[in-house]
Amino acid sequence: MFRIRVLFSTTLLITALLSPLQVSAQAKKPVRGSSGNGNNSIAQAWNLIGRNAPKVQTAGTKKVTFTRQYVCFNQDVEDSRPTPNPLLTGTCESGQYLYLFQFTSASTNVKITISQLANYSPDVAKNNYGVMLCDNPDPVNGNTTEICTTDPNDPSLNNIPAMTVTGAKNKTSVTFTVPNFPTYAAGVDNQGQGLTLYVLTDRPVTPGPIQLLQVGIQ
């Protein structure tokens, strides 16, 4: 707290001016660095499903283009394990999945809903949602295999939009309300270009069909 004696009315004015800035800063977080998920040399252990071809989603006058990629958070792609279980092929052995979605758009105030989740609630303390940043472009020790947002000219993250994030009451979806989509620089190799959102989930480790997530906008 500032140790300055001021009149009560002045204190109220300062508080009113600062409050919106504090809320905005909180809305920009959390973020993750892509190299924390693994580097290029062990991509076979964490890169569950590589980046897909761009898809377009529209709703009225709003339009977004996006790609997706699925990552095993604990670097435990089943087929990379020493003794893989063939019934679990195409899964993460621990059941922890990091879902990545990279968006570009000229639209504003877009609600992006990621659905088909199971028992999921956005939780800033768990860092289980947010923006994935490109943090190490080194081809050996870094990660250029994963889609991420690169903004080398903005180390303070001012260009990350002040989004709001809400979870569905039935815990099957999460909605990111994005006020605008900044034009980010293109990344290296497979990093792509655009605002990259992530959702981290825990799912049961059982044989059976894998549920692919759905993306919708409003």
C-alpha positions as CSV (number, residue, x, y, z in Angstrom):
1,M,0.0,0.0,0.0
2,F,1.1,3.6,-0.7
3,R,2.3,5.3,2.6
4,I,1.0,8.7,1.6
5,R,-1.6,10.8,3.6
6,V,-4.2,12.1,1.2
7,L,-7.8,13.4,1.5
8,F,-10.5,10.8,1.5
9,S,-12.0,12.2,-1.7
10,T,-8.6,12.0,-3.4
11,T,-8.2,8.4,-2.3
12,L,-11.5,7.5,-3.8
13,L,-10.5,9.1,-7.1
14,I,-7.2,7.2,-7.2
15,T,-9.0,3.9,-6.4
16,A,-11.5,4.5,-9.1
17,L,-8.8,5.1,-11.7
18,L,-6.7,2.1,-10.7
19,S,-9.4,-0.5,-10.4
20,P,-10.2,-1.0,-14.1
21,L,-6.4,-1.5,-14.8
22,Q,-6.1,-4.1,-12.1
23,V,-9.1,-6.1,-13.4
24,S,-7.8,-5.9,-16.9
25,A,-4.4,-7.2,-15.9
26,Q,-5.9,-10.2,-14.0
27,A,-8.0,-11.0,-17.1
28,K,-4.9,-11.4,-19.2
29,K,-3.6,-14.3,-17.2
30,P,-2.8,-17.1,-16.8
31,V,-0.2,-17.9,-19.5
32,R,2.1,-20.8,-20.2
33,G,5.3,-21.1,-22.1
34,S,5.3,-23.8,-24.8
35,S,8.8,-25.2,-23.9
36,G,7.4,-26.1,-20.5
37,N,5.4,-28.8,-22.3
38,G,8.5,-30.4,-23.8
39,N,11.1,-29.7,-26.4
40,N,11.5,-30.8,-30.0
41,S,13.8,-33.7,-29.2
42,I,11.1,-35.6,-27.3
43,A,8.1,-34.5,-29.3
44,Q,7.0,-38.1,-29.7
45,A,6.4,-38.2,-26.0
46,W,4.1,-35.2,-25.8
47,N,2.7,-34.4,-29.3
48,L,-0.4,-36.5,-29.3
49,I,-2.2,-35.0,-32.3
50,G,-0.3,-32.5,-34.5
51,R,-1.6,-29.2,-35.8
52,N,-4.6,-29.7,-38.2
53,A,-5.4,-27.8,-41.3
54,P,-7.1,-24.4,-40.7
55,K,-10.9,-24.5,-40.1
56,V,-13.3,-21.6,-40.4
57,Q,-16.2,-21.0,-37.9
58,T,-18.8,-18.4,-38.5
59,A,-21.8,-17.0,-36.5
60,G,-23.7,-14.1,-38.1
61,T,-21.2,-11.5,-39.1
62,K,-18.4,-13.0,-36.9
63,K,-15.8,-15.2,-38.4
64,V,-12.7,-17.0,-37.0
65,T,-10.1,-19.2,-38.5
66,F,-8.4,-21.7,-36.2
67,T,-6.1,-24.7,-35.9
68,R,-5.9,-27.2,-33.1
69,Q,-3.3,-29.5,-31.5
70,Y,-3.5,-32.0,-28.6
71,V,-0.6,-32.4,-26.2
72,C,0.1,-34.9,-23.4
73,F,0.8,-32.7,-20.4
74,N,3.0,-35.3,-18.7
75,Q,4.9,-36.2,-21.8
76,D,3.3,-39.7,-21.8
77,V,1.8,-40.4,-25.2
78,E,0.9,-44.0,-24.8
79,D,2.7,-45.3,-27.9
80,S,6.0,-43.6,-26.7
81,R,6.0,-45.6,-23.4
82,P,8.4,-48.5,-22.9
83,T,5.5,-51.0,-22.8
84,P,2.5,-49.4,-24.4
85,N,-1.0,-50.7,-23.9
86,P,-2.5,-51.1,-27.4
87,L,-6.0,-50.5,-26.1
88,L,-4.8,-47.0,-25.1
89,T,-3.2,-46.1,-28.4
90,G,-3.8,-42.4,-29.1
91,T,-4.2,-41.4,-25.5
92,C,-2.1,-39.8,-22.7
93,E,-1.3,-42.5,-20.1
94,S,-1.9,-40.2,-17.1
95,G,-5.2,-38.8,-18.5
96,Q,-4.0,-35.2,-18.5
97,Y,-4.6,-33.5,-21.8
98,L,-3.5,-30.1,-22.9
99,Y,-5.8,-28.9,-25.8
100,L,-4.5,-26.0,-27.9
101,F,-6.5,-23.8,-30.3
102,Q,-5.0,-21.0,-32.3
103,F,-7.2,-18.3,-33.7
104,T,-7.0,-15.4,-36.2
105,S,-9.9,-13.1,-36.8
106,A,-10.9,-9.5,-37.7
107,S,-14.1,-9.8,-35.6
108,T,-14.5,-8.3,-32.2
109,N,-16.3,-9.4,-29.0
110,V,-16.3,-13.1,-30.0
111,K,-17.4,-15.8,-27.6
112,I,-15.4,-19.0,-28.2
113,T,-16.9,-22.1,-26.6
114,I,-14.9,-25.3,-26.3
115,S,-17.2,-28.1,-25.5
116,Q,-17.3,-31.9,-25.0
117,L,-15.3,-31.5,-21.8
118,A,-15.8,-33.8,-18.8
119,N,-16.0,-32.5,-15.3
120,Y,-14.1,-29.3,-16.1
121,S,-14.1,-26.0,-14.4
122,P,-11.7,-23.1,-15.3
123,D,-9.5,-22.4,-12.3
124,V,-6.8,-19.7,-12.3
125,A,-5.2,-21.4,-9.3
126,K,-4.7,-24.6,-11.2
127,N,-3.6,-22.7,-14.3
128,N,-5.9,-25.0,-16.4
129,Y,-6.7,-22.4,-19.1
130,G,-5.1,-19.4,-20.7
131,V,-2.8,-18.3,-23.5
132,M,0.1,-20.4,-24.8
133,L,3.2,-18.4,-25.5
134,C,6.1,-19.2,-27.7
135,D,9.0,-18.9,-25.3
136,N,12.0,-20.6,-26.9
137,P,12.5,-20.9,-30.7
138,D,15.8,-22.9,-30.4
139,P,15.4,-25.9,-32.7
140,V,17.2,-28.3,-30.2
141,N,16.4,-27.1,-26.7
142,G,13.3,-25.2,-27.4
143,N,9.9,-26.1,-28.8
144,T,9.0,-25.1,-32.3
145,T,6.7,-28.2,-32.8
146,E,3.8,-26.8,-30.8
147,I,1.4,-24.0,-31.8
148,C,1.7,-20.9,-29.7
149,T,1.4,-17.1,-29.6
150,T,4.6,-15.3,-30.4
151,D,5.0,-11.6,-29.6
152,P,8.7,-10.8,-29.2
153,N,8.0,-7.1,-29.2
154,D,5.7,-7.3,-26.2
155,P,7.4,-8.8,-23.2
156,S,4.9,-7.2,-20.8
157,L,2.1,-9.0,-22.6
158,N,0.1,-5.8,-23.3
159,N,-1.2,-7.3,-26.6
160,I,-2.9,-10.3,-24.9
161,P,-6.6,-9.3,-25.0
162,A,-8.3,-8.9,-21.6
163,M,-10.6,-11.9,-22.0
164,T,-13.2,-13.2,-19.6
165,V,-13.5,-16.9,-19.1
166,T,-16.6,-18.8,-17.8
167,G,-17.3,-22.5,-17.3
168,A,-20.7,-24.2,-17.9
169,K,-22.6,-25.3,-14.8
170,N,-22.6,-28.9,-16.1
171,K,-18.8,-28.7,-16.4
172,T,-18.8,-29.8,-20.1
173,S,-17.6,-26.5,-21.7
174,V,-15.6,-23.3,-21.3
175,T,-16.2,-20.0,-23.0
176,F,-13.5,-17.4,-23.7
177,T,-14.9,-14.0,-24.5
178,V,-12.3,-12.3,-26.7
179,P,-12.7,-8.5,-27.3
180,N,-10.3,-8.4,-30.2
181,F,-7.7,-10.6,-32.0
182,P,-4.3,-8.8,-32.2
183,T,-2.1,-9.4,-35.3
184,Y,0.8,-11.4,-33.9
185,A,4.0,-12.3,-35.7
186,A,4.4,-15.7,-37.4
187,G,6.2,-18.3,-35.3
188,V,8.9,-20.7,-36.2
189,D,8.3,-24.0,-37.9
190,N,5.0,-25.4,-36.5
191,Q,4.3,-22.6,-34.1
192,G,1.8,-21.0,-36.4
193,Q,0.4,-17.5,-36.0
194,G,-2.4,-16.1,-33.9
195,L,-4.0,-16.1,-30.4
196,T,-3.4,-19.5,-28.9
197,L,-5.7,-20.6,-26.1
198,Y,-5.2,-23.7,-24.0
199,V,-7.4,-25.9,-21.9
200,L,-5.8,-28.4,-19.5
201,T,-8.0,-31.4,-18.4
202,D,-8.0,-34.6,-16.4
203,R,-9.8,-37.5,-18.1
204,P,-10.3,-41.2,-17.0
205,V,-7.6,-43.5,-18.2
206,T,-9.7,-46.3,-19.7
207,P,-9.8,-48.0,-23.1
208,G,-12.4,-46.7,-25.5
209,P,-13.3,-44.0,-27.9
210,I,-11.5,-40.6,-27.5
211,Q,-13.8,-37.6,-27.4
212,L,-12.6,-34.8,-29.7
213,L,-13.4,-31.3,-28.5
214,Q,-15.7,-29.0,-30.4
215,V,-15.3,-25.3,-31.1
216,G,-18.2,-22.9,-31.6
217,I,-18.5,-19.1,-31.6
218,Q,-21.1,-16.5,-30.9
